[in-house]
Amino acid sequence: MKLAQRLEHIEPFYVMECAKAAAEIARSPACDPAQGGRRMIYLNIGEPDFAAPPAVQAAAQACIEAGRTQYTPAAGLPALREAIARWYGTHFGLQIAPERIVVTAGASAALQLVCLALFERGDRVLMPDPCYPCNRHFVAAADAEAVLLPAGPEQRFQPSAAQIEAAWDARTRGVLLASPSTPTGTSIEPQEMRAIVEAVRARGGISIVDEIYLGLSYEAHFGHSVLALGEDVISVNSFSKYFGMTGWRLGWLVLPPALLPAVEKLTQNLFICASSVAQHAALACFEPEQLAIYEQRRAEFRARRDYIVPALQQLGFTVPVMPDGAFYVWFDVSAFSNSSWDFCFEMMEKAHIALTPGKDFGKLGAERWVRLSFASSLDDLKEAVARLAAALPAKKTA
């Protein structure tokens, strides 16, 4: 069967490939406690161990029982768009018109819609290296070219305005950033973000910022939305991470008014609408009691970060930048191995710990870096550290 040529520019999602390998080992006797084995500890997937709060689940059940399962408007329930707009006001001090918000089938659909609306063959989109692999694949799926800008620890694994200015050419259409980021858990410095947006604006480009982890910022210095920098900036967000609704597949976009008709037209044709049940349930997310739960969970994630980063350093790994958001640590394993891929599979086999090698996230030192998700419990993190301490090979000598 002849496949579309665009598939040549879309690599496998190695996070999921590694997850399949971990699941295979987890089914073996070596991971069966009844046979003397140790269960697999999953520190590889970016999924909170907290489910949607009971009130959100109850809202979904009530929606089903009442038969409110029909299509919604393509842009989302008006009440949900209004609730999201109010959240920007109370959480970030921003006045966002509900009409600028489009509810989507997850942040993945949001990124697909934006890329299809804005990019075409021959366009170049500047992105950081490292970055979330699917973001560059959304660009490729729109037949545009993702151009990776190397961003090392000295710049918090985030691109600079100077890099963007130097890389810009006649084919460049814009930038696609993430703040906070996966795999690094780092945010773009506020002044640098302003400089980037201004540089892109001056060149007639578009700034798209993935903010799905913004609710999980641990430092006030970084907890600001790019939407404060003007209506011409696009923000992508989601109910998956801060709100703990990964499998519900619900996200949203905040768009420049001029882009709304195009995105709504694409939504009508590609998705019709996001899940009506998920939308009705998400309304409960913004009740004061639920928001208090989310803030308690954010504090728990921060406590996990404050445990795991020094614990990894004590084992001999390098964590050059403290993650300020999300629930990831991006750490250097080169003291123990020349290949992060081999290291992760060795730890999977020997210690029954699933981690994610750097191969997924770009080319800059991919063989050195590993992503650890601290979305698992503190008890799991402590057990993982003990297992790593026992399983680590001797440090390499110069």
Secondary structure, DSSP 4 states (H G I P E B T S, - for coil): -PPPGGGGG----HHHHHHHHHHHHHTSGGG-GGGT--PPEE-SS---SS---HHHHHHHHHHHHTT--SPPPTT--HHHHHHHHHHHHHHH-----GGGEEEESHHHHHHHHHHHHH--TT-EEEEEES--HHHHHHHHHTT-EEEEEE--GGGTT---HHHHHHH--TTEEEEEEESS-TTT-----HHHHHHHHHHHHHTT-EEEEE-TTGGGB-STTT---GGGG-TT-EEEEESSSTT--GGG--EEEE--GGGHHHHHHHHHHHTSSS-HHHHHHHGGGGSHHHHHHHHHHHHHHHHHHHHHHHHHHHHT-B--S---BTTEEEEE-TTT-S-HHHHHHHHHHHT-EE-EEGGGG-STTTTTEEEEE--S-HHHHHHHHHHHHHHPPPPPP-
